[in-house]
Amino acid sequence: MIRITDREIDPSAVLEQVGALSDGAQILFLGTVRNHNEGRSVDGLRYEAYPEMAISVLEEIVAEARERFGGPRVAVVHRIGALDIGDVAVAVAVSAPHRGEAFDAARYVMEELKQRLPVWKEERYVGGEREWVAGKEPQP
């Protein structure tokens, strides 16, 4: 499962996509909206994306993780639209025969996603101010 969605993310549904009887490790990472950033109080945020490009980039990242870490099963869902404090913005689930590969693959997917995914974030601050947070520009 690789998906960009404007709906609430169900973590258990993401985790269900990766389990296998041959795997002894399952990792679920949830990135949630926090109430602060760089000393400012955050009220919520909004993600925008170019969905087709984002799916393509996620597919590349997942393929790289599978190749580097012994073929783990990986699912990634990223939310777009308006999110409130505490909402799940991204879910990465990985299963592998052993915990080392599962942890390494999950970290790799998240780090690459943060660097390469064409998704843009606008933070809403307490008091009504809004600001686009610098991110990665999409590559043709």
ROTI-36220 format. One line per 8 residues: number of its first residue (from 1); for each residue x, y, z of N, C-alpha, C, O. Coordinates in pm, 1 decimal. Atoms other than C-alpha are relative to their C-alpha. Layout:
BEGIN
NUM) X:Y:Z:X:Y:Z:X:Y:Z:X:Y:Z; ...
% end
This chain:
BEGIN
1) 84.6:-118.1:0.0:0.0:0.0:0.0:88.7:123.8:0.0:167.2:146.2:92.1; -65.1:-130.6:9.7:139.9:331.6:-111.8:-110.1:96.2:-39.9:-171.7:82.1:-145.5; 117.5:-83.4:24.2:-112.0:610.4:-88.9:20.3:142.9:50.5:87.1:166.8:151.1; 16.7:-138.9:-43.5:-167.8:985.3:-67.7:-150.6:15.8:18.6:-227.9:-16.9:-71.4; 143.0:-5.9:-28.8:-503.6:1057.1:96.3:-38.0:129.2:70.6:43.1:189.9:140.5; 51.7:-114.6:-74.5:-718.3:1341.6:221.6:-88.9:-46.5:115.2:-156.9:34.2:178.6; 79.7:57.9:-108.9:-886.0:1108.7:471.6:89.2:-36.5:118.7:210.5:-51.9:105.3; -71.0:40.5:-119.9:-789.0:1018.4:825.7:70.8:-133.4:-23.5:15.1:-223.1:-86.9
9) -77.9:123.0:15.7:-518.4:749.0:837.2:-33.0:-95.0:114.0:-29.8:-56.7:230.9; 25.5:105.5:-98.2:-608.6:424.1:1014.4:128.6:-81.1:15.6:159.7:-162.9:-71.0; -127.6:69.2:-16.5:-277.1:294.4:1154.9:-10.3:-152.5:-6.9:76.7:-217.3:-65.0; 11.9:146.2:2.3:-403.5:-61.8:1203.8:-20.5:-51.6:-142.0:27.5:-159.9:-175.5; 19.8:40.9:139.3:-514.1:-78.9:838.7:131.8:3.8:-77.2:155.2:-80.0:-164.3; -130.8:-8.2:65.7:-166.0:29.4:727.0:86.4:-118.0:43.5:150.0:-182.6:-39.8; -80.1:111.2:-52.3:2.8:-228.0:951.9:-45.9:-134.0:-56.1:36.6:-221.6:-81.9; 53.0:125.4:55.2:-226.0:-504.2:821.7:53.7:-29.4:-139.4:54.8:-145.1:-181.4
17) -48.5:18.4:137.0:-79.7:-450.7:473.4:136.3:-67.3:-7.6:175.0:-114.5:-114.5; -138.0:47.9:7.3:267.9:-571.5:568.3:26.9:-132.7:69.8:132.4:-191.9:46.7; -28.1:119.5:-78.3:235.3:-871.6:798.1:11.6:-126.2:-83.8:-58.8:-142.8:-183.4; -15.5:131.0:63.1:352.0:-1217.3:692.8:42.8:-99.3:107.5:113.8:-62.9:201.3; -33.9:101.9:-99.3:386.1:-1542.7:886.2:150.0:-25.0:8.2:199.0:-72.6:110.7; -145.0:20.3:0.5:754.3:-1557.0:788.3:75.8:114.5:66.8:196.7:104.8:87.6; -65.3:-116.5:-59.8:826.5:-1219.4:948.0:-13.0:-1.4:151.7:-119.7:-28.6:206.7; -0.6:-5.1:-145.3:925.8:-1185.6:1311.1:0.5:141.1:54.9:5.4:160.2:176.4
25) -3.4:-139.3:-45.4:924.7:-805.2:1322.9:-96.1:83.6:-82.4:-102.6:71.6:-204.7; 86.6:-98.0:64.8:667.5:-538.9:1245.0:23.0:134.3:67.9:21.2:145.1:190.5; -22.6:-135.8:-49.7:734.4:-167.8:1280.8:-110.4:88.9:-55.6:-143.3:80.8:-174.0; 96.6:-99.7:45.0:470.7:104.9:1264.7:46.7:135.4:51.1:52.7:158.5:171.8; -36.6:-136.5:-35.3:587.1:466.4:1258.1:-115.9:90.9:-36.1:-170.0:83.5:-146.4; 104.0:-99.4:25.0:329.6:742.3:1290.5:58.9:138.6:21.6:110.3:169.2:129.2; -37.3:-140.4:-13.5:418.1:1104.1:1223.3:-127.2:78.0:28.4:-221.4:74.9:-50.7; 120.8:-71.9:-40.5:167.2:1323.9:1404.8:25.4:150.8:3.6:139.7:195.9:10.6
33) -9.0:-146.2:-4.0:94.4:1696.2:1407.6:23.1:42.7:144.6:-57.8:14.0:232.9; -30.5:-46.1:-136.1:259.1:1853.6:1710.9:-43.6:145.4:17.6:-73.3:215.2:-79.4; 54.9:-132.3:-30.7:157.3:2175.0:1884.4:103.7:112.2:2.0:75.2:222.5:48.6; -103.5:-103.8:3.2:484.3:2363.0:1833.0:99.1:-29.7:-112.1:111.7:-143.6:-157.0; -109.3:15.0:95.2:762.2:2421.4:1581.8:90.6:121.5:12.0:46.0:235.4:-2.3; -100.2:-105.8:-9.8:1079.5:2623.4:1629.8:-45.0:113.9:91.3:-34.0:231.4:56.1; 37.6:-98.9:-100.2:946.3:2799.7:1938.3:-134.2:67.5:-19.9:-170.5:156.5:57.1; 131.3:-60.6:25.9:606.6:2887.3:1791.1:-110.0:-100.7:29.7:-94.3:-220.2:4.7
41) 115.5:85.1:-29.2:269.9:2750.1:1903.2:-78.4:-25.3:-128.1:-123.6:68.2:-194.3; 68.8:40.4:122.4:107.3:2557.6:1619.0:-142.1:-42.1:34.1:-165.3:-114.4:131.0; 141.8:31.3:-18.1:-271.6:2530.4:1590.2:-45.3:-113.1:-92.7:-147.3:-177.0:-67.2; 32.7:103.0:97.9:-274.3:2289.7:1292.6:83.5:23.1:-123.9:169.1:111.6:-125.8; -73.8:-20.2:123.8:-140.9:2254.9:941.8:-77.2:-54.2:-118.6:-180.9:-119.0:-104.5; 60.1:47.1:124.3:-224.4:2182.1:582.4:112.2:-49.6:-89.7:214.1:17.0:-107.9; -93.5:55.4:97.8:-40.1:1958.1:339.2:-61.8:8.9:-138.0:-180.5:-18.3:-156.1; 39.5:5.5:140.2:-60.0:1999.7:-36.3:101.2:-86.8:-72.1:217.1:-95.4:-31.4
49) -88.5:90.4:72.9:85.5:1758.1:-288.8:-36.0:-3.5:-146.8:-144.8:37.0:-187.8; 23.1:38.7:138.5:118.8:1667.4:-650.4:-11.3:-152.3:8.1:90.5:-221.1:0.6; 17.6:141.3:-34.2:-32.5:1318.9:-593.0:69.0:-99.4:-92.9:130.9:-194.5:-45.2; -60.2:96.7:91.8:87.6:1142.5:-908.7:151.5:-5.6:18.3:210.6:-113.6:20.8; -144.5:-3.4:-20.8:445.2:1257.0:-856.8:35.5:-56.7:137.3:134.2:-128.9:150.9; -26.7:49.2:-135.0:427.9:1183.3:-483.3:-6.1:-152.5:4.4:78.6:-215.5:67.7; 10.5:146.3:4.1:313.0:824.7:-548.7:123.6:-58.3:-67.7:179.7:-157.0:-20.0; -118.4:47.8:72.0:597.1:778.2:-798.1:124.7:5.8:88.3:203.8:-88.4:90.3
57) -114.9:-14.3:-89.5:854.3:908.0:-548.0:-7.9:-102.1:112.7:93.1:-163.6:147.0; 14.9:100.4:-105.8:713.6:686.2:-271.5:32.5:-139.7:-51.9:97.0:-217.9:18.0; -31.6:130.7:58.7:734.4:383.8:-502.7:151.0:-18.3:-13.7:202.9:-126.6:13.8; -146.3:6.3:10.1:1102.5:463.6:-568.5:63.1:-23.9:136.8:151.0:-108.9:151.1; -55.9:11.7:-134.7:1176.8:502.5:-197.5:-23.6:-139.6:55.5:67.3:-199.7:112.7; 31.8:134.2:-49.7:1000.9:176.8:-108.5:84.6:-104.6:-72.2:135.6:-196.7:-8.4; -83.5:94.3:75.7:1184.9:-9.6:-387.7:144.7:4.2:50.2:208.8:-100.0:64.0; -136.1:-13.8:-53.3:1516.1:127.2:-257.3:11.7:-67.3:136.6:110.0:-136.5:162.9
65) -2.3:61.5:-133.1:1432.1:17.7:98.7:-1.3:-152.0:-11.3:71.8:-220.2:60.6; 5.3:145.5:18.4:1343.6:-332.6:-19.9:134.9:-53.6:-46.5:181.0:-157.5:0.7; -129.8:44.6:52.2:1670.8:-359.8:-210.9:109.3:8.9:106.5:190.4:-82.8:119.3; -105.7:-21.8:-99.7:1888.7:-221.1:70.9:-11.9:-88.9:123.2:89.1:-125.1:183.6; 20.2:64.7:-129.8:1733.1:-410.5:361.7:-60.5:-139.4:-9.9:-130.0:-183.2:81.7; 37.3:141.0:8.2:1660.7:-760.4:234.6:-144.2:-28.4:-35.6:-195.6:-135.3:-2.9; 135.0:25.5:49.4:1315.4:-722.0:83.8:-112.9:7.3:100.0:-206.9:-71.6:91.0; 112.2:-10.3:-94.6:1095.8:-612.5:373.9:-128.9:41.8:-70.9:-125.9:99.4:-179.7
73) 129.4:-47.3:49.3:726.0:-553.1:316.8:-20.1:141.0:56.5:3.1:164.9:175.0; 9.8:-140.6:-40.9:652.9:-178.8:328.6:-132.9:57.9:-46.4:-176.5:33.3:-158.8; 120.2:-76.1:34.8:335.8:32.3:334.8:20.8:143.7:47.6:73.0:167.1:156.6; -14.7:-142.0:-34.1:329.6:414.1:333.2:-127.9:73.2:-38.7:-178.5:57.8:-149.8; 115.5:-85.2:28.7:34.4:652.6:359.5:33.0:139.7:51.3:73.7:156.2:166.3; -21.7:-140.0:-39.7:71.3:1033.6:364.3:-130.4:75.4:-20.1:-196.5:61.6:-123.1; 124.7:-75.7:5.6:-218.9:1262.9:436.4:23.3:138.8:-58.0:129.3:198.5:-39.4; -0.4:-137.4:48.8:-296.0:1589.1:259.3:-127.5:68.1:49.3:-219.3:2.3:98.4
81) 115.0:-75.4:-47.5:-543.1:1865.2:342.3:26.8:57.4:137.7:140.9:61.1:183.5; -10.2:-62.3:-132.2:-613.4:2030.2:678.6:8.4:-106.4:108.5:-70.8:-200.6:110.2; -18.9:91.5:-112.1:-489.8:1847.7:989.8:3.7:79.7:129.3:50.7:193.4:132.7; -1.0:-61.1:-132.1:-535.2:1927.2:1357.3:111.6:-60.5:84.4:170.3:-162.2:47.5; -100.3:50.7:-92.8:-295.1:1878.5:1646.4:-37.6:-143.2:38.2:-152.6:-171.8:71.6; 21.3:139.9:-35.5:-255.0:1506.1:1714.7:-38.3:-89.4:-116.3:-30.5:-211.7:-104.6; 35.7:82.2:116.3:-370.5:1392.7:1369.7:123.2:-71.2:-55.3:234.9:-20.3:-46.4; -107.2:74.3:65.8:-161.9:1128.9:1191.6:19.2:58.2:-140.0:-73.5:60.1:-220.9
89) -32.9:-57.7:130.3:11.8:1292.0:894.0:62.3:-103.1:-92.8:43.4:-97.2:-214.3; -65.5:103.3:80.1:213.7:991.1:777.7:9.5:-128.6:81.7:32.7:-126.0:202.6; -16.6:131.2:-62.8:221.3:619.5:853.5:91.9:-83.1:-88.2:72.4:-92.3:-209.4; -91.5:90.9:69.0:505.3:385.1:759.0:-1.7:-130.9:77.3:30.1:-134.1:196.2; 0.5:132.5:-61.8:466.0:14.4:830.3:98.4:-88.4:-75.6:104.5:-85.7:-198.5; -99.9:89.3:59.0:740.8:-241.3:770.7:-4.2:-132.3:74.3:-13.8:-135.3:197.0; -20.5:130.0:-63.2:764.4:-613.5:833.3:116.7:-68.5:-69.0:136.9:-54.7:-189.6; -118.9:69.1:48.9:1076.4:-825.4:795.0:25.5:-120.2:91.0:-30.6:-128.7:200.2
97) -29.5:115.7:-84.4:1215.4:-1153.4:925.6:59.6:37.9:135.5:34.3:-29.6:235.3; -68.3:-39.0:-123.8:1423.1:-968.0:1189.0:-15.6:149.2:25.8:-36.1:227.0:-67.4; 24.4:-139.0:-38.6:1392.7:-639.9:1380.0:99.2:97.7:-61.1:61.4:210.3:-93.3; -100.1:-91.4:54.9:1717.3:-490.3:1246.9:-39.4:53.0:-136.3:-36.6:173.6:-160.5; 40.5:-41.9:134.3:1600.2:-487.9:886.3:-126.2:84.8:5.2:-138.9:182.4:-68.9; 126.4:-73.9:-9.4:1254.2:-366.1:988.0:23.9:143.1:48.9:-28.2:238.1:-9.5; -29.3:-134.4:-50.5:1386.2:-73.0:1194.7:76.1:82.5:-103.5:43.6:198.8:-127.7; -81.1:-72.4:98.5:1645.4:20.2:931.6:-83.0:44.3:-119.9:-69.5:157.2:-167.0
105) 83.2:-33.6:116.1:1393.8:9.8:646.5:-99.0:111.2:34.4:-119.4:202.5:-45.6; 96.2:-103.3:-40.3:1137.1:217.6:839.1:68.6:136.3:10.8:15.2:237.0:-35.6; -73.9:-126.6:-12.2:1396.4:483.0:922.6:39.1:52.4:-138.4:25.8:171.8:-165.2; -39.7:-41.0:134.5:1522.7:489.0:562.8:-118.6:62.2:-74.0:-105.9:169.1:-133.6; 118.2:-50.7:70.4:1171.6:534.9:422.3:-37.5:138.1:52.8:-63.9:228.8:-26.1; 38.0:-130.5:-56.1:1093.4:820.7:662.6:100.3:109.3:-34.9:61.1:219.9:-72.3; -101.6:-101.7:29.2:1423.8:1001.7:610.5:-4.2:41.2:-147.1:6.4:159.7:-178.7; 6.2:-31.0:142.9:1398.1:977.3:231.1:-128.8:75.1:-34.3:-127.8:168.3:-114.7
113) 128.9:-67.2:21.0:1031.4:1078.7:236.6:11.8:148.2:36.5:-33.3:234.8:-38.5; -14.0:-139.1:-45.1:1117.7:1394.5:432.9:84.5:82.3:-97.2:60.8:202.1:-112.9; -89.2:-71.1:91.4:1388.4:1486.1:179.6:-55.1:13.5:-141.4:-31.5:114.5:-207.7; 30.3:9.2:142.8:1229.2:1388.4:-151.7:-146.4:12.6:-39.2:-176.1:38.9:-155.7; 141.2:5.5:36.5:850.9:1377.8:-135.0:-53.7:138.3:-37.8:-35.4:233.6:38.0; 57.2:-129.0:40.0:673.7:1657.9:-328.9:-131.7:27.8:73.1:-240.1:24.6:14.8; 112.2:-36.5:-86.9:443.9:1749.5:-39.5:42.1:127.0:72.1:154.3:136.7:121.8; -31.1:-129.2:-60.1:426.7:2103.2:98.2:-87.6:22.5:122.1:-205.1:-14.1:124.3
121) 69.2:-17.2:-127.8:330.4:2204.4:450.3:-16.7:147.6:33.1:78.8:225.2:30.0; 30.6:-133.7:-49.2:157.7:2522.9:564.8:-40.9:-13.3:146.2:-138.3:-81.3:178.2; 34.2:4.5:-141.9:157.8:2570.7:941.5:-94.3:114.4:34.8:-80.7:226.4:-14.5; 93.5:-97.9:-56.2:-126.9:2751.0:1119.9:43.7:23.4:143.8:50.8:-70.6:222.9; -46.9:-30.4:-134.6:-7.2:2929.0:1432.2:-113.1:55.2:85.5:-210.1:111.4:34.6; 94.6:-58.4:-94.1:-200.4:3025.4:1742.0:2.2:150.9:-24.0:109.3:211.6:-27.5; 9.5:-141.9:32.5:-323.7:3378.1:1669.3:-38.7:23.8:-144.9:-66.2:137.1:-184.2; 49.6:-10.7:136.2:-414.3:3304.8:1307.3:103.1:11.8:-110.8:68.3:-2.1:-228.1
129) -103.8:-11.0:102.4:-82.3:3352.7:1127.7:21.8:-135.2:-68.8:2.9:-240.5:-7.9; -30.3:121.7:76.2:9.8:3100.2:855.5:134.3:18.0:-69.3:173.8:129.1:-104.7; -130.1:-6.7:66.9:343.4:3012.5:700.8:29.6:-132.5:-68.5:11.5:-239.6:-10.6; -44.8:120.0:70.9:464.0:2769.4:435.7:137.8:-35.7:52.3:227.5:48.4:58.0; -127.2:48.3:-52.5:744.5:2560.0:578.5:83.2:-49.4:-117.4:34.1:-122.7:-203.3; -87.9:38.0:111.5:1041.7:2513.3:346.8:5.4:-151.4:-14.2:15.5:-224.9:84.1; -7.0:142.3:29.2:1047.1:2175.5:179.6:74.8:-22.3:-128.5:133.1:70.5:-184.6; -70.0:39.0:121.9:1190.5:1994.2:-116.6:-81.8:37.5:-122.2:-200.3:5.1:-130.3
137) 66.3:-32.3:126.2:1104.8:2131.9:-460.1:-8.5:-125.3:-86.1:85.2:-205.0:-86.9; 11.0:118.1:85.6:975.7:1869.2:-703.9:99.1:7.0:-115.4:128.3:114.5:-167.9; -92.3:10.1:112.6:1217.8:1750.2:-969.9:-74.7:-54.1:-121.0:-156.8:-144.7:-107.0; 70.2:48.6:120.7:1100.0:1701.6:-1330.6:38.6:-143.2:-35.0:-11.4:-198.3:-133.1
% end
